[in-house]
Amino acid sequence: MAGTIYLLILVAAFIGIVIWVFARKRKARFEAESRIPFEDDSTNRS
């Protein structure tokens, strides 16, 4: 019984995270952050 409750909690957490990640209001932020590795970082070099 405890295993079933634990599984349900994990499934609910997974679904919550998926909804949070794919929410429309966060799309612009995630797209901007996905371009960070490709930006020129010549100003940060020593």
N, CA, C and O of each residue as an XYZ file, in Angstrom:
184
protein
N       0.820     -1.199      0.000
C       0.000      0.000      0.000
C       0.863      1.262      0.000
O       0.556      2.227     -0.701
N       1.941      1.255      0.785
C       2.818      2.420      0.839
C       3.491      2.646     -0.514
O       3.710      3.788     -0.917
N       3.817      1.568     -1.207
C       4.422      1.684     -2.526
C       3.482      2.333     -3.526
O       3.918      3.106     -4.379
N       2.207      2.029     -3.429
C       1.210      2.609     -4.323
C       1.076      4.109     -4.081
O       0.990      4.890     -5.028
N       1.059      4.501     -2.837
C       0.956      5.934     -2.501
C       2.195      6.673     -2.988
O       2.089      7.774     -3.528
N       3.355      6.083     -2.804
C       4.607      6.685     -3.257
C       4.587      6.838     -4.777
O       4.990      7.877     -5.299
N       4.124      5.822     -5.482
C       4.041      5.879     -6.936
C       3.091      6.988     -7.387
O       3.405      7.723     -8.322
N       1.950      7.116     -6.745
C       0.995      8.163     -7.103
C       1.567      9.558     -6.858
O       1.327     10.477     -7.641
N       2.318      9.712     -5.779
C       2.959     11.004     -5.493
C       3.988     11.340     -6.575
O       4.071     12.483     -7.023
N       4.760     10.350     -6.988
C       5.762     10.586     -8.028
C       5.122     10.906     -9.372
O       5.602     11.783    -10.090
N       4.056     10.213     -9.719
C       3.356     10.492    -10.973
C       2.766     11.897    -10.943
O       2.854     12.623    -11.934
N       2.171     12.288     -9.833
C       1.615     13.640     -9.708
C       2.716     14.695     -9.814
O       2.520     15.731    -10.448
N       3.860     14.443     -9.205
C       4.983     15.383     -9.288
C       5.482     15.493    -10.726
O       5.780     16.591    -11.197
N       5.574     14.376    -11.417
C       6.030     14.381    -12.806
C       5.070     15.185    -13.680
O       5.503     16.015    -14.480
N       3.785     14.943    -13.530
C       2.792     15.672    -14.317
C       2.844     17.166    -13.999
O       2.724     17.997    -14.900
N       3.021     17.508    -12.730
C       3.133     18.914    -12.344
C       4.341     19.587    -12.966
O       4.256     20.729    -13.417
N       5.463     18.888    -12.992
C       6.679     19.454    -13.595
C       6.507     19.634    -15.092
O       6.916     20.657    -15.642
N       5.906     18.656    -15.760
C       5.670     18.760    -17.202
C       4.764     19.944    -17.516
O       5.030     20.687    -18.461
N       3.714     20.131    -16.753
C       2.814     21.271    -16.961
C       3.559     22.582    -16.717
O       3.381     23.548    -17.458
N       4.390     22.614    -15.682
C       5.151     23.830    -15.373
C       6.119     24.181    -16.497
O       6.241     25.346    -16.877
N       6.811     23.163    -17.032
C       7.815     23.408    -18.073
C       7.165     23.876    -19.368
O       7.683     24.777    -20.028
N       6.063     23.290    -19.732
C       5.451     23.605    -21.011
C       4.377     24.696    -20.944
O       3.633     24.891    -21.904
N       4.297     25.395    -19.832
C       3.349     26.502    -19.728
C       3.753     27.609    -20.705
O       4.941     27.882    -20.876
N       2.791     28.230    -21.332
C       3.070     29.232    -22.370
C       3.809     30.448    -21.837
O       4.631     31.027    -22.546
N       3.532     30.843    -20.606
C       4.159     32.064    -20.103
C       5.654     31.885    -19.825
O       6.362     32.877    -19.654
N       6.148     30.657    -19.777
C       7.566     30.409    -19.560
C       8.318     30.121    -20.856
O       9.539     29.966    -20.836
N       7.622     30.048    -21.964
C       8.241     29.672    -23.230
C       9.355     30.645    -23.629
O      10.443     30.213    -24.011
N       9.099     31.927    -23.546
C      10.095     32.924    -23.952
C      11.350     32.817    -23.087
O      12.468     32.918    -23.593
N      11.165     32.613    -21.795
C      12.319     32.504    -20.897
C      13.163     31.281    -21.240
O      14.388     31.372    -21.314
N      12.510     30.135    -21.452
C      13.254     28.918    -21.757
C      13.923     29.000    -23.123
O      15.018     28.466    -23.302
N      13.288     29.659    -24.091
C      13.918     29.820    -25.396
C      15.155     30.712    -25.296
O      16.176     30.438    -25.927
N      15.062     31.769    -24.510
C      16.214     32.659    -24.328
C      17.352     31.919    -23.626
O      18.515     32.068    -24.001
N      17.022     31.131    -22.618
C      18.054     30.403    -21.891
C      18.640     29.263    -22.718
O      19.778     28.857    -22.482
N      17.893     28.746    -23.669
C      18.418     27.670    -24.502
C      19.472     28.173    -25.480
O      20.256     27.385    -26.007
N      19.496     29.491    -25.726
C      20.493     30.062    -26.637
C      21.782     30.470    -25.930
O      22.734     30.880    -26.593
N      21.836     30.369    -24.618
C      23.008     30.798    -23.852
C      24.293     30.095    -24.309
O      25.310     30.771    -24.463
N      24.300     28.785    -24.532
C      25.557     28.132    -24.938
C      26.108     28.627    -26.270
O      27.300     28.469    -26.535
N      25.274     29.219    -27.109
C      25.702     29.656    -28.429
C      26.081     31.126    -28.476
O      26.528     31.605    -29.518
N      25.918     31.848    -27.391
C      26.264     33.261    -27.362
C      27.772     33.446    -27.279
O      28.488     32.598    -26.747
N      28.237     34.564    -27.811
C      29.653     34.887    -27.770
C      30.008     35.375    -26.373
O      29.433     36.350    -25.888
N      30.937     34.711    -25.737
C      31.324     35.093    -24.376
C      32.736     35.671    -24.338
O      33.468     35.463    -23.371
N      33.115     36.390    -25.380
C      34.461     36.953    -25.445
C      34.696     37.996    -24.362
O      35.848     38.278    -24.031
N      33.654     38.570    -23.807
C      33.815     39.565    -22.751
C      34.178     38.923    -21.418
O      34.663     39.613    -20.522
N      33.956     37.624    -21.266
C      34.225     36.941    -20.005
C      35.584     36.260    -19.963
O      35.942     35.665    -18.946
N      36.340     36.336    -21.038
C      37.647     35.662    -21.075
C      38.704     36.487    -20.360
O      38.688     37.718    -20.402
N      39.619     35.792    -19.705
C      40.688     36.484    -18.976
C      41.913     36.643    -19.836
O      42.914     37.202    -19.388
